[in-house]
Amino acid sequence: MTVPRERAASRLAAPAARPVEHNNAGRFLIRTLFWGGLALAVLPWWLGTKTGSIDTTAELFQSAGRVTGLIAGYLLLVQVMLMSRLAVLERWIGARHLGLWHRELGGAVLVMILAHAALITVGYAYADRVGFVGELGTLLTEYEDMVTAFVAAGMMVCIGLLSIRALRRALPYELWYFLHLSAYLALLLGFAHQFSDGQELFKPGFGRSAWIGFYVVAIAVVVVGRIVGPLALNLRHRLRVADVVTEGPDMVSVYITGNRLDDLDARAGQFFRWRFLAGGLWWQAHPFSLSAAPNGRWLRLTVKTVGDHTHRMRSMRPGTRIFVEGPWGDFTASRRVRQRALLIAAGSGIAPIRALLEELPPGAIVIYRASKVHDLHLRHELEQLSELRHAQLWFVIGDRRDPGPRRLFTPGGMRELVPDIAERDVYLCGPDGLVEQSLQVLRRLRVPRRQVHLDPFEL
Ligand SMILES: Cc1cc2nc3c(=O)[nH]c(=O)nc-3n(C[C@H](O)[C@H](O)[C@H](O)COP(=O)(O)OP(=O)(O)OC[C@H]3O[C@@H](n4cnc5c(N)ncnc54)[C@H](O)[C@@H]3O)c2cc1C
């Protein structure tokens, strides 16, 4: 196997001639499908609730309980589809927005599930003239599939709580991830009671058929996104490790070869989920961005060693097979709306920024923030590339309290370095602190939001 040790700066991708339009049409279509689907999901309830047919408090609660149940079930299916990793969703919405929508909808799902359980129980309690707890007992013992439905609701509440950022960070990532995946089990457990107890769905007819249709679409989307798509990609490209090169005490670059890399539809700034099929590594897939623009012959990742997995990656052998999923992300040159760009990076954030420098038009400004000089990585490559791309490269070294870095992250300091900042796209990638600090300055300098692009390192 040939080892692609050449430095990527020696070949440069042609700059994009002009910015590519955002996929607003795709997002509009997805939004329309979402609202149309929601209307269809509650239509059986609407048709079954004739005007003037609710005449008791019990019926009012039960009716509200049924509609919140239908909304909860529908939103849960949408959540599963949003996270299906289907390529077309990624292309139209973008990994970052998919994550944001998933988080926002997650809150709505929880509210709807809790409202559904409470309203139905209160409604039945009114009708039976018993207390809330007594009715709960009746529901659990006398209704088909109700125990599993309550278990499913409990699981969803736990998953929702674990998604609160502080709780999520307290858990090891893999544990959190597997707990989160149990939402599929909750969906399965809740499924049966919808059809055995749901007034709108238990008998054959329009409502039942529409809902079976929702489940079929959701299952198809998940199977294609999570199984068929990745299998096809890996059979086609058969990626393997070509070399692991030490970039510094805590940074390595992994060079990757494979078949037909010239038709791999990836761009600088995107990331894949990499599963290295070697001892101790194969059971986890981790996201890493490309640190060089794809060139048809090899791919490269540049990885900061922060935990067990990234430490083990240092000792991978050439020839190690890889199973990938991707590419994902819209942190690419095609999202820009201006001719020139400002790139701000720190830590492992330099990886996608380095790749982007190859695909952005000449005249970019790069700010690379580090605490110490030896924390700067890919330095010679960046210098060489900046010269070739007529870019300005600024290394900003020092503690955040030092006068230099402190001054830079003020509106005056930033404007001194980048006088035309409001006319540039800004690509930001690095630790939360740097991103937050930069966003504050950009807001104060009135850089329009659509010109600011964030890498989804925090998925
Ligand atoms: C879209 C994206 C692109 C990234 N690109 C790069 C890159 O180019 N170079 C680089 O050095 N780092 C990159 N990262 C970060 C990298 O994925 C983590 O540092 C790495 O997974 C840590 O694994 P670990 O077991 O060694 O460390 P741990 O100590 O186990 O994890 C450190 C942190 O990494 C995150 N993490 C851990 N495992 C996963 C996982 N399976 N999936 C998602 N996040 C996880 C969690 O936030 C965790 O708290 C990227 C992250 C994302 C989300």
The ligand as an ORCA input file, in Angstrom:
! r2SCAN-3c Opt
* xyz 0 1
  C     -18.860     16.540     14.399
  C     -17.612     16.324     15.215
  C     -16.370     16.419     14.595
  C     -15.211     16.212     15.338
  N     -13.997     16.331     14.712
  C     -12.875     16.158     15.413
  C     -11.584     16.286     14.782
  O     -11.460     16.538     13.578
  N     -10.474     16.092     15.549
  C     -10.579     15.794     16.893
  O      -9.541     15.637     17.541
  N     -11.774     15.692     17.510
  C     -12.918     15.857     16.809
  N     -14.131     15.724     17.435
  C     -14.168     15.363     18.867
  C     -13.962     13.851     18.982
  O     -15.053     13.143     18.397
  C     -13.851     13.435     20.453
  O     -12.780     14.146     21.024
  C     -13.578     11.963     20.577
  O     -14.701     11.224     20.161
  C     -13.221     11.648     22.038
  O     -13.202     10.262     22.249
  P     -12.378      9.618     23.473
  O     -13.003      8.327     23.839
  O     -10.921      9.584     23.165
  O     -12.538     10.654     24.648
  P     -13.597     10.717     25.833
  O     -12.865     11.272     27.003
  O     -14.340      9.446     25.972
  O     -14.609     11.804     25.284
  C     -14.358     13.184     25.309
  C     -15.599     13.894     24.783
  O     -15.744     13.582     23.395
  C     -17.134     13.396     23.069
  N     -17.313     12.033     22.564
  C     -16.794     10.884     23.066
  N     -17.164      9.822     22.341
  C     -17.958     10.300     21.353
  C     -18.659      9.704     20.271
  N     -18.634      8.381     20.055
  N     -19.394     10.497     19.483
  C     -19.459     11.837     19.684
  N     -18.795     12.462     20.667
  C     -18.051     11.725     21.495
  C     -17.923     13.616     24.335
  O     -18.358     14.979     24.351
  C     -16.917     13.402     25.421
  O     -17.218     14.131     26.570
  C     -15.291     15.916     16.706
  C     -16.537     15.809     17.334
  C     -17.683     15.998     16.589
  C     -19.026     15.885     17.267
*
